[in-house]
Amino acid sequence: MSRSPGEAQFANESNDWMRPIAKESLSDRAYGELRAALMRGQLKPGAQLPLRPISARFGISATPMREALTRLVVERALTLDPRGTVTVPTLTRDQLVEIRAIRVDLEGRTAAAAALRATPAEIDGLAELHGRIMEVQKAGEFPDAIDLNTQFHLALCRLGAQPITYELVEGLWVRCGPILSHLYDEGVPADWEPHPHLRIITALRSRDPEAARAAIRVDIENGGQGLLTHVST
């Protein structure tokens, strides 16, 4: 069946609209996967990200990957040197201390909010995540433990139902996630009894916002103390 000139024009215009949508979707996917890799400690400080190898690693073609890298450079989650090399930044001590202080504030707020609103099923989900962290730690699978730890903190923030604060927290994890790749360099902390995550879970079950806030502070400040040896001055 032949098309009228108007139908043919509309079909061509529709195809034109679809091409940039598909391209943008692929760029968004590359951006999301890179961002998640940064948050979860899967890209280490100082690592260079050449376009073709990083595209192959994520199974995404070069053009959308280049766009994703550029977005992250603009957000200062990655750096670009004069030769055009994209690199995962290495935090200074002052930067890490500042990020930790902001995390204590923002994650403390969301934890306190979660203590007032989280359902038993949601708290059980956090407890399950913590249990998985302990399992992979015991097995020496530290990259998985770092990944699950990120999931625990972000899940807790979501339970606070403060979407603007959550976006800010996620941005901080993009900046500090790479250094978490060193979280277990000194082994598993042996003197955490009870573990701060368990303190958080207990506070949520008790509907105690201040206890939840205090437990987050212990987790961020004490748990990440060893990371200070892996920053520049």
Accessible surface in RSA format (square Angstrom, percent):
REM  Atomic radii and reference values for relative SASA: ProtOr
REM  Chains: A
REM  Algorithm: Lee & Richards
REM  Probe-radius: 1.40
REM  Slices: 20
REM RES _ NUM      All-atoms   Total-Side   Main-Chain    Non-polar    All polar
REM                ABS   REL    ABS   REL    ABS   REL    ABS   REL    ABS   REL
RES MET A   1   242.12 125.4 155.63 103.0  86.49 205.9 131.46 111.8 110.66 146.6
RES SER A   2   106.39  89.9  77.96 104.0  28.42  65.5  53.23 113.3  53.16  74.5
RES ARG A   3   156.29  65.6 129.87  66.2  26.42  62.9  33.59  45.9 122.70  74.4
RES SER A   4    53.85  45.5  44.41  59.3   9.44  21.7  43.57  92.8  10.28  14.4
RES PRO A   5   120.21  87.6 107.09  97.6  13.12  47.7 115.41  95.3   4.80  29.8
RES GLY A   6    46.88  57.8   0.00   N/A  46.88  57.8  36.02  98.9  10.85  24.3
RES GLU A   7   101.00  58.0  93.60  70.8   7.40  17.6  40.55  78.4  60.45  49.4
RES ALA A   8    36.92  33.9  36.02  55.6   0.90   2.1  36.56  51.5   0.36   1.0
RES GLN A   9   109.95  61.5 105.58  77.2   4.37  10.4  32.11  68.3  77.84  59.0
RES PHE A  10   123.78  61.9 122.25  75.7   1.53   4.0 123.41  74.8   0.37   1.1
RES ALA A  11    20.80  19.1  16.05  24.8   4.75  10.8  20.27  28.5   0.53   1.4
RES ASN A  12    92.07  63.5  89.92  86.9   2.15   5.2  22.46  54.0  69.62  67.3
RES GLU A  13    66.24  38.0  65.77  49.8   0.47   1.1  23.61  45.7  42.62  34.8
RES SER A  14    28.03  23.7  27.40  36.6   0.63   1.4  25.29  53.9   2.74   3.8
RES ASN A  15    81.80  56.4  80.12  77.4   1.68   4.0  12.41  29.9  69.39  67.1
RES ASP A  16    71.03  49.8  64.72  64.4   6.31  14.9  23.44  55.2  47.59  47.5
RES TRP A  17   146.38  58.7 142.33  68.9   4.05   9.5 120.22  64.1  26.16  42.4
RES MET A  18   113.98  59.0 113.63  75.2   0.35   0.8  90.25  76.7  23.73  31.4
RES ARG A  19   150.35  63.1 141.91  72.3   8.44  20.1  74.71 102.1  75.64  45.8
RES PRO A  20    78.28  57.0  71.78  65.4   6.50  23.6  75.54  62.4   2.74  17.0
RES ILE A  21   105.23  59.9 100.46  74.8   4.77  11.5 103.97  74.9   1.26   3.4
RES ALA A  22    61.69  56.7  50.18  77.4  11.51  26.2  56.54  79.6   5.14  13.6
RES LYS A  23   106.69  52.0  98.94  60.7   7.75  18.4  56.46  50.8  50.23  53.5
RES GLU A  24    92.15  52.9  91.10  68.9   1.05   2.5  41.37  80.0  50.77  41.5
RES SER A  25    66.24  56.0  58.94  78.7   7.30  16.8  25.41  54.1  40.83  57.2
RES LEU A  26    64.21  35.8  62.21  44.5   2.01   5.0  63.77  44.8   0.45   1.2
RES SER A  27     2.64   2.2   2.64   3.5   0.00   0.0   0.00   0.0   2.64   3.7
RES ASP A  28    64.40  45.1  58.47  58.2   5.94  14.0  25.57  60.2  38.83  38.7
RES ARG A  29   110.14  46.2  98.75  50.3  11.39  27.1  52.39  71.6  57.76  35.0
RES ALA A  30     0.04   0.0   0.00   0.0   0.04   0.1   0.00   0.0   0.04   0.1
RES TYR A  31    30.67  14.3  30.67  17.4   0.00   0.0  21.82  16.4   8.85  10.9
RES GLY A  32    35.16  43.4   0.00   N/A  35.16  43.4  29.74  81.6   5.41  12.1
RES GLU A  33    61.94  35.6  56.59  42.8   5.35  12.7  29.32  56.7  32.62  26.6
RES LEU A  34     0.42   0.2   0.42   0.3   0.00   0.0   0.42   0.3   0.00   0.0
RES ARG A  35    44.26  18.6  44.26  22.6   0.00   0.0   7.42  10.1  36.84  22.3
RES ALA A  36    29.54  27.2  29.42  45.4   0.11   0.3  29.45  41.5   0.09   0.2
RES ALA A  37     1.96   1.8   1.22   1.9   0.75   1.7   1.42   2.0   0.54   1.4
RES LEU A  38     0.28   0.2   0.28   0.2   0.00   0.0   0.28   0.2   0.00   0.0
RES MET A  39    16.97   8.8  16.97  11.2   0.00   0.0  16.97  14.4   0.00   0.0
RES ARG A  40    82.43  34.6  80.93  41.3   1.50   3.6   0.61   0.8  81.82  49.6
RES GLY A  41    10.09  12.4   0.00   N/A  10.09  12.4   0.02   0.1  10.08  22.6
RES GLN A  42    84.73  47.4  64.29  47.0  20.43  48.7  29.62  63.1  55.11  41.8
RES LEU A  43     4.63   2.6   3.27   2.3   1.36   3.4   4.63   3.3   0.00   0.0
RES LYS A  44   120.84  59.0 118.99  73.0   1.85   4.4  64.06  57.7  56.78  60.5
RES PRO A  45    29.09  21.2   8.70   7.9  20.39  74.1   8.70   7.2  20.39 126.7
RES GLY A  46    40.64  50.1   0.00   N/A  40.64  50.1  22.44  61.6  18.20  40.8
RES ALA A  47    34.69  31.9  23.33  36.0  11.36  25.8  34.13  48.1   0.56   1.5
RES GLN A  48   103.52  57.9  84.78  62.0  18.74  44.6  17.73  37.7  85.78  65.1
RES LEU A  49     7.36   4.1   4.83   3.5   2.53   6.4   5.17   3.6   2.19   5.9
RES PRO A  50    68.91  50.2  58.51  53.3  10.40  37.8  68.91  56.9   0.00   0.0
RES LEU A  51    40.52  22.6  32.41  23.2   8.11  20.4  32.45  22.8   8.08  21.7
RES ARG A  52   178.61  75.0 171.99  87.7   6.62  15.8  66.72  91.2 111.89  67.8
RES PRO A  53    80.34  58.6  67.31  61.4  13.02  47.3  75.19  62.1   5.15  32.0
RES ILE A  54     8.13   4.6   6.71   5.0   1.42   3.4   7.91   5.7   0.22   0.6
RES SER A  55     8.33   7.0   7.65  10.2   0.68   1.6   7.88  16.8   0.45   0.6
RES ALA A  56    80.52  74.0  51.49  79.5  29.03  66.0  62.32  87.8  18.20  48.2
RES ARG A  57   139.13  58.4 100.37  51.2  38.76  92.3  51.38  70.2  87.75  53.2
RES PHE A  58    31.91  16.0  20.65  12.8  11.26  29.3  26.17  15.9   5.74  16.4
RES GLY A  59    57.85  71.3   0.00   N/A  57.85  71.3  35.80  98.2  22.06  49.4
RES ILE A  60     6.82   3.9   0.00   0.0   6.82  16.4   3.55   2.6   3.27   8.9
RES SER A  61    66.62  56.3  50.95  68.0  15.67  36.1  53.44 113.8  13.18  18.5
RES ALA A  62    22.48  20.7  17.87  27.6   4.61  10.5  17.87  25.2   4.61  12.2
RES THR A  63    64.14  45.6  63.18  64.1   0.96   2.3  31.79  42.7  32.35  48.9
RES PRO A  64     7.03   5.1   7.03   6.4   0.00   0.0   7.03   5.8   0.00   0.0
RES MET A  65     0.15   0.1   0.15   0.1   0.00   0.0   0.15   0.1   0.00   0.0
RES ARG A  66   121.53  51.0 121.44  61.9   0.09   0.2  54.64  74.7  66.90  40.5
RES GLU A  67    55.04  31.6  50.63  38.3   4.42  10.5  36.72  71.0  18.32  15.0
RES ALA A  68     0.00   0.0   0.00   0.0   0.00   0.0   0.00   0.0   0.00   0.0
RES LEU A  69     7.84   4.4   7.84   5.6   0.00   0.0   7.84   5.5   0.00   0.0
RES THR A  70    75.31  53.6  72.14  73.1   3.17   7.6  56.23  75.5  19.08  28.8
RES ARG A  71    88.03  37.0  84.37  43.0   3.66   8.7  41.13  56.2  46.90  28.4
RES LEU A  72     0.01   0.0   0.01   0.0   0.00   0.0   0.01   0.0   0.00   0.0
RES VAL A  73    33.49  22.0  27.37  24.8   6.12  14.7  27.37  23.8   6.12  16.6
RES VAL A  74   115.69  76.1  91.77  83.1  23.92  57.6  98.71  85.8  16.98  46.0
RES GLU A  75    79.97  45.9  57.91  43.8  22.06  52.5  41.18  79.7  38.79  31.7
RES ARG A  76   177.12  74.4 172.03  87.7   5.08  12.1  44.79  61.2 132.33  80.2
RES ALA A  77     2.97   2.7   1.45   2.2   1.52   3.5   1.45   2.0   1.52   4.0
RES LEU A  78     2.24   1.2   0.38   0.3   1.86   4.7   0.38   0.3   1.86   5.0
RES THR A  79    63.95  45.5  60.99  61.8   2.96   7.0  53.87  72.4  10.08  15.2
RES LEU A  80   100.35  55.9  70.16  50.2  30.19  75.9  70.16  49.3  30.19  81.3
RES ASP A  81    42.72  29.9  31.95  31.8  10.77  25.5  31.44  74.0  11.28  11.2
RES PRO A  82   145.91 106.3 100.77  91.9  45.14 164.1 114.44  94.5  31.47 195.6
RES ARG A  83   193.80  81.4 155.73  79.4  38.07  90.6  79.78 109.0 114.02  69.1
RES GLY A  84    46.86  57.8   0.00   N/A  46.86  57.8  23.99  65.8  22.87  51.2
RES THR A  85    32.52  23.1  26.45  26.8   6.07  14.5  13.45  18.1  19.07  28.8
RES VAL A  86    16.15  10.6  14.27  12.9   1.88   4.5  14.27  12.4   1.88   5.1
RES THR A  87    28.27  20.1  28.27  28.7   0.00   0.0  21.91  29.4   6.36   9.6
RES VAL A  88     0.43   0.3   0.00   0.0   0.43   1.0   0.00   0.0   0.43   1.2
RES PRO A  89    35.12  25.6  25.77  23.5   9.35  34.0  30.88  25.5   4.24  26.4
RES THR A  90    66.91  47.6  46.75  47.4  20.15  48.0  34.47  46.3  32.44  49.0
RES LEU A  91    10.55   5.9   9.00   6.4   1.54   3.9   9.11   6.4   1.44   3.9
RES THR A  92    41.56  29.6  41.56  42.1   0.00   0.0  38.52  51.7   3.04   4.6
RES ARG A  93   117.29  49.2 117.22  59.8   0.08   0.2  36.01  49.2  81.28  49.3
RES ASP A  94   115.44  80.9 109.16 108.7   6.28  14.8  33.23  78.2  82.22  82.0
RES GLN A  95    71.35  39.9  69.60  50.9   1.75   4.2  22.80  48.5  48.54  36.8
RES LEU A  96     3.28   1.8   3.28   2.3   0.00   0.0   3.28   2.3   0.00   0.0
RES VAL A  97    65.55  43.1  64.70  58.6   0.85   2.1  64.70  56.2   0.85   2.3
RES GLU A  98   106.17  61.0 101.07  76.5   5.09  12.1  33.05  63.9  73.12  59.7
RES ILE A  99    13.31   7.6  13.31   9.9   0.00   0.0  13.31   9.6   0.00   0.0
RES ARG A 100    31.16  13.1  31.11  15.9   0.05   0.1   8.34  11.4  22.81  13.8
RES ALA A 101    60.20  55.4  47.07  72.6  13.13  29.9  53.56  75.4   6.65  17.6
RES ILE A 102    66.40  37.8  63.58  47.4   2.82   6.8  66.40  47.8   0.00   0.0
RES ARG A 103    17.27   7.3  17.27   8.8   0.00   0.0   0.15   0.2  17.11  10.4
RES VAL A 104     9.85   6.5   8.45   7.6   1.40   3.4   8.45   7.3   1.40   3.8
RES ASP A 105    64.04  44.9  57.78  57.5   6.26  14.8  23.78  56.0  40.25  40.1
RES LEU A 106    22.30  12.4  22.30  16.0   0.00   0.0  22.30  15.7   0.00   0.0
RES GLU A 107     0.92   0.5   0.91   0.7   0.01   0.0   0.35   0.7   0.57   0.5
RES GLY A 108     0.10   0.1   0.00   N/A   0.10   0.1   0.10   0.3   0.00   0.0
RES ARG A 109   123.82  52.0 120.21  61.3   3.61   8.6  23.04  31.5 100.78  61.1
RES THR A 110     0.05   0.0   0.05   0.1   0.00   0.0   0.00   0.0   0.05   0.1
RES ALA A 111     0.00   0.0   0.00   0.0   0.00   0.0   0.00   0.0   0.00   0.0
RES ALA A 112     7.93   7.3   7.72  11.9   0.21   0.5   7.93  11.2   0.00   0.0
RES ALA A 113    20.78  19.1  13.37  20.6   7.41  16.9  18.72  26.4   2.06   5.5
RES ALA A 114     0.00   0.0   0.00   0.0   0.00   0.0   0.00   0.0   0.00   0.0
RES ALA A 115     0.00   0.0   0.00   0.0   0.00   0.0   0.00   0.0   0.00   0.0
RES LEU A 116   119.89  66.8  92.62  66.3  27.28  68.6  93.31  65.5  26.58  71.5
RES ARG A 117   111.96  47.0  94.44  48.1  17.52  41.7  36.47  49.8  75.49  45.8
RES ALA A 118     0.00   0.0   0.00   0.0   0.00   0.0   0.00   0.0   0.00   0.0
RES THR A 119    62.43  44.4  61.28  62.1   1.15   2.7  59.34  79.7   3.09   4.7
RES PRO A 120    93.19  67.9  92.23  84.1   0.96   3.5  93.19  76.9   0.00   0.0
RES ALA A 121    75.96  69.8  61.40  94.7  14.57  33.1  65.13  91.7  10.83  28.7
RES GLU A 122    64.12  36.8  53.18  40.2  10.94  26.0  28.75  55.6  35.37  28.9
RES ILE A 123     4.63   2.6   4.63   3.4   0.00   0.0   4.63   3.3   0.00   0.0
RES ASP A 124    73.94  51.8  69.18  68.9   4.76  11.3  26.39  62.1  47.55  47.4
RES GLY A 125    34.09  42.0   0.00   N/A  34.09  42.0  29.75  81.7   4.33   9.7
RES LEU A 126     3.97   2.2   2.33   1.7   1.64   4.1   2.50   1.8   1.48   4.0
RES ALA A 127    33.83  31.1  25.12  38.8   8.70  19.8  25.92  36.5   7.91  21.0
RES GLU A 128   116.42  66.8 105.18  79.6  11.25  26.8  41.78  80.8  74.64  60.9
RES LEU A 129    22.11  12.3  21.93  15.7   0.18   0.4  22.00  15.5   0.10   0.3
RES HIS A 130     8.78   4.8   8.78   6.1   0.00   0.0   6.88   7.1   1.90   2.2
RES GLY A 131    29.30  36.1   0.00   N/A  29.30  36.1  28.02  76.9   1.28   2.9
RES ARG A 132   107.00  44.9 106.45  54.3   0.54   1.3  26.72  36.5  80.27  48.7
RES ILE A 133     2.40   1.4   2.40   1.8   0.00   0.0   2.40   1.7   0.00   0.0
RES MET A 134    63.54  32.9  58.16  38.5   5.38  12.8  33.20  28.2  30.34  40.2
RES GLU A 135   119.57  68.6 108.69  82.2  10.88  25.9  43.82  84.8  75.75  61.8
RES VAL A 136    24.07  15.8  23.41  21.2   0.66   1.6  24.07  20.9   0.00   0.0
RES GLN A 137    21.69  12.1  16.61  12.1   5.09  12.1   3.63   7.7  18.07  13.7
RES LYS A 138   194.55  94.9 157.52  96.7  37.02  88.2 111.20 100.1  83.35  88.8
RES ALA A 139    67.92  62.4  30.11  46.5  37.80  86.0  42.77  60.2  25.15  66.6
RES GLY A 140    41.62  51.3   0.00   N/A  41.62  51.3  20.08  55.1  21.54  48.2
RES GLU A 141    81.63  46.9  77.21  58.4   4.43  10.5  29.24  56.6  52.39  42.8
RES PHE A 142    60.96  30.5  60.96  37.8   0.00   0.0  60.96  37.0   0.00   0.0
RES PRO A 143   102.29  74.5  94.95  86.6   7.34  26.7  98.42  81.3   3.87  24.1
RES ASP A 144    71.67  50.2  70.77  70.4   0.90   2.1  10.75  25.3  60.92  60.8
RES ALA A 145     0.00   0.0   0.00   0.0   0.00   0.0   0.00   0.0   0.00   0.0
RES ILE A 146     7.69   4.4   7.69   5.7   0.00   0.0   7.69   5.5   0.00   0.0
RES ASP A 147    25.27  17.7  25.27  25.2   0.00   0.0   3.06   7.2  22.21  22.2
RES LEU A 148    11.39   6.3  11.39   8.1   0.00   0.0  11.39   8.0   0.00   0.0
RES ASN A 149    19.10  13.2  19.10  18.5   0.00   0.0   2.11   5.1  16.99  16.4
RES THR A 150     0.72   0.5   0.72   0.7   0.00   0.0   0.72   1.0   0.00   0.0
RES GLN A 151    51.82  29.0  47.91  35.0   3.90   9.3  13.88  29.5  37.93  28.8
RES PHE A 152     0.00   0.0   0.00   0.0   0.00   0.0   0.00   0.0   0.00   0.0
RES HIS A 153     4.79   2.6   4.24   2.9   0.54   1.4   0.77   0.8   4.02   4.7
RES LEU A 154    13.05   7.3  13.05   9.3   0.00   0.0  13.05   9.2   0.00   0.0
RES ALA A 155    18.32  16.8  17.08  26.4   1.24   2.8  17.51  24.7   0.80   2.1
RES LEU A 156     1.17   0.7   1.17   0.8   0.00   0.0   1.17   0.8   0.00   0.0
RES CYS A 157     0.85   0.6   0.73   0.8   0.12   0.3   0.00   0.0   0.85   0.9
RES ARG A 158   133.46  56.0 116.84  59.6  16.62  39.6  56.32  77.0  77.14  46.8
RES LEU A 159    20.83  11.6  20.33  14.5   0.50   1.2  20.83  14.6   0.00   0.0
RES GLY A 160     3.38   4.2   0.00   N/A   3.38   4.2   0.00   0.0   3.38   7.6
RES ALA A 161    58.19  53.5  29.74  45.9  28.46  64.7  39.84  56.1  18.35  48.6
RES GLN A 162    63.44  35.5  57.60  42.1   5.84  13.9  24.05  51.2  39.39  29.9
RES PRO A 163    96.74  70.5  90.38  82.4   6.36  23.1  96.28  79.5   0.46   2.9
RES ILE A 164   132.94  75.7 132.16  98.5   0.78   1.9 132.19  95.2   0.75   2.0
RES THR A 165    23.48  16.7  23.13  23.5   0.34   0.8   0.04   0.1  23.43  35.4
RES TYR A 166    34.29  16.0  34.29  19.5   0.00   0.0  29.97  22.5   4.31   5.3
RES GLU A 167   118.03  67.8 110.69  83.7   7.34  17.5  35.73  69.1  82.30  67.2
RES LEU A 168   101.11  56.3  94.75  67.8   6.36  16.0  98.42  69.1   2.69   7.2
RES VAL A 169     0.00   0.0   0.00   0.0   0.00   0.0   0.00   0.0   0.00   0.0
RES GLU A 170    37.50  21.5  37.50  28.4   0.00   0.0   0.23   0.5  37.26  30.4
RES GLY A 171    23.98  29.6   0.00   N/A  23.98  29.6  21.66  59.4   2.32   5.2
RES LEU A 172    25.19  14.0  24.69  17.7   0.50   1.3  24.69  17.3   0.50   1.4
RES TRP A 173     1.14   0.5   1.14   0.5   0.00   0.0   1.14   0.6   0.00   0.0
RES VAL A 174     4.81   3.2   4.19   3.8   0.63   1.5   4.19   3.6   0.63   1.7
RES ARG A 175    86.50  36.3  76.57  39.0   9.92  23.6  14.82  20.3  71.67  43.4
RES CYS A 176     2.49   1.9   2.49   2.8   0.00   0.0   1.58   4.0   0.92   1.0
RES GLY A 177     0.00   0.0   0.00   N/A   0.00   0.0   0.00   0.0   0.00   0.0
RES PRO A 178     4.50   3.3   4.50   4.1   0.00   0.0   4.50   3.7   0.00   0.0
RES ILE A 179     4.41   2.5   3.69   2.8   0.72   1.7   3.69   2.7   0.72   2.0
RES LEU A 180     9.67   5.4   9.67   6.9   0.00   0.0   9.67   6.8   0.00   0.0
RES SER A 181    17.60  14.9   2.61   3.5  14.98  34.5   3.26   6.9  14.34  20.1
RES HIS A 182    48.12  26.3  43.80  30.4   4.32  11.0  28.77  29.7  19.34  22.5
RES LEU A 183    42.20  23.5  25.48  18.2  16.72  42.0  25.76  18.1  16.45  44.3
RES TYR A 184    22.18  10.4  12.81   7.3   9.36  24.4   8.31   6.2  13.87  17.1
RES ASP A 185    76.00  53.2  40.01  39.8  35.99  85.1  19.18  45.1  56.82  56.7
RES GLU A 186   141.90  81.5 106.82  80.8  35.08  83.5  54.14 104.7  87.76  71.7
RES GLY A 187    32.76  40.4   0.00   N/A  32.76  40.4  26.33  72.2   6.44  14.4
RES VAL A 188    67.36  44.3  45.67  41.3  21.69  52.3  45.96  39.9  21.40  58.0
RES PRO A 189    62.00  45.2  38.72  35.3  23.28  84.6  50.42  41.6  11.58  72.0
RES ALA A 190   102.83  94.5  64.19  99.1  38.64  87.9  73.26 103.2  29.57  78.3
RES ASP A 191   122.98  86.1  93.15  92.7  29.84  70.6  46.90 110.4  76.08  75.9
RES TRP A 192    48.33  19.4  37.38  18.1  10.94  25.7  28.48  15.2  19.85  32.2
RES GLU A 193   151.09  86.7 126.14  95.4  24.95  59.4  55.55 107.4  95.55  78.0
RES PRO A 194    67.44  49.1  65.59  59.8   1.84   6.7  66.40  54.8   1.04   6.4
RES HIS A 195    28.65  15.7  27.23  18.9   1.42   3.6  19.65  20.3   9.00  10.5
RES PRO A 196     1.89   1.4   1.89   1.7   0.00   0.0   1.89   1.6   0.00   0.0
RES HIS A 197     2.77   1.5   2.77   1.9   0.00   0.0   2.20   2.3   0.57   0.7
RES LEU A 198    79.59  44.3  78.27  56.0   1.32   3.3  78.99  55.5   0.60   1.6
RES ARG A 199    91.92  38.6  83.91  42.8   8.00  19.1  30.68  41.9  61.24  37.1
RES ILE A 200     0.00   0.0   0.00   0.0   0.00   0.0   0.00   0.0   0.00   0.0
RES ILE A 201    10.74   6.1  10.74   8.0   0.00   0.0  10.74   7.7   0.00   0.0
RES THR A 202    84.50  60.1  82.35  83.5   2.15   5.1  57.79  77.6  26.71  40.4
RES ALA A 203     2.67   2.5   0.53   0.8   2.14   4.9   2.36   3.3   0.30   0.8
RES LEU A 204     0.10   0.1   0.00   0.0   0.10   0.3   0.00   0.0   0.10   0.3
RES ARG A 205   119.49  50.2  90.77  46.3  28.73  68.4  52.85  72.2  66.64  40.4
RES SER A 206    72.89  61.6  42.57  56.8  30.31  69.8  31.42  66.9  41.47  58.1
RES ARG A 207   106.71  44.8  93.37  47.6  13.33  31.7  46.57  63.6  60.14  36.4
RES ASP A 208    57.58  40.3  55.22  55.0   2.36   5.6  10.90  25.6  46.68  46.6
RES PRO A 209    35.48  25.9  35.48  32.3   0.00   0.0  35.48  29.3   0.00   0.0
RES GLU A 210   108.10  62.1 103.75  78.5   4.36  10.4  61.75 119.4  46.35  37.8
RES ALA A 211    40.59  37.3  29.20  45.1  11.39  25.9  36.99  52.1   3.60   9.5
RES ALA A 212     0.00   0.0   0.00   0.0   0.00   0.0   0.00   0.0   0.00   0.0
RES ARG A 213    88.40  37.1  87.59  44.7   0.81   1.9  38.58  52.7  49.83  30.2
RES ALA A 214    55.25  50.8  48.92  75.5   6.33  14.4  54.30  76.5   0.95   2.5
RES ALA A 215     2.72   2.5   0.55   0.8   2.18   5.0   2.47   3.5   0.25   0.7
RES ILE A 216     0.01   0.0   0.01   0.0   0.00   0.0   0.01   0.0   0.00   0.0
RES ARG A 217   121.20  50.9 121.20  61.8   0.00   0.0  34.50  47.1  86.70  52.5
RES VAL A 218    41.26  27.2  39.67  35.9   1.60   3.8  41.26  35.9   0.00   0.0
RES ASP A 219    13.08   9.2   9.13   9.1   3.94   9.3   1.18   2.8  11.90  11.9
RES ILE A 220     6.63   3.8   0.32   0.2   6.32  15.2   5.22   3.8   1.41   3.8
RES GLU A 221    57.84  33.2  57.75  43.7   0.09   0.2  13.64  26.4  44.20  36.1
RES ASN A 222    87.09  60.1  73.11  70.6  13.99  33.7  12.26  29.5  74.84  72.3
RES GLY A 223    18.38  22.7   0.00   N/A  18.38  22.7   6.31  17.3  12.07  27.0
RES GLY A 224     7.93   9.8   0.00   N/A   7.93   9.8   6.64  18.2   1.29   2.9
RES GLN A 225    98.17  54.9  94.42  69.0   3.74   8.9  46.83  99.7  51.34  38.9
RES GLY A 226    36.85  45.4   0.00   N/A  36.85  45.4  29.60  81.2   7.25  16.2
RES LEU A 227     8.03   4.5   7.77   5.6   0.26   0.7   7.77   5.5   0.26   0.7
RES LEU A 228    18.87  10.5  11.64   8.3   7.23  18.2  11.88   8.3   6.99  18.8
RES THR A 229   107.22  76.3  72.86  73.9  34.36  81.9  79.42 106.7  27.80  42.0
RES HIS A 230    53.30  29.1  34.51  24.0  18.79  48.1  30.71  31.6  22.59  26.3
RES VAL A 231    24.63  16.2   2.60   2.4  22.03  53.1   4.34   3.8  20.29  55.0
RES SER A 232    48.16  40.7  38.88  51.9   9.28  21.4  42.03  89.5   6.13   8.6
RES THR A 233   160.66 114.3 113.57 115.1  47.08 112.2 104.14 139.9  56.52  85.4
END  Absolute sums over single chains surface
CHAIN  1 A    12577.9      10477.3       2100.6       7166.8       5411.1
END  Absolute sums over all chains
TOTAL         12577.9      10477.3       2100.6       7166.8       5411.1
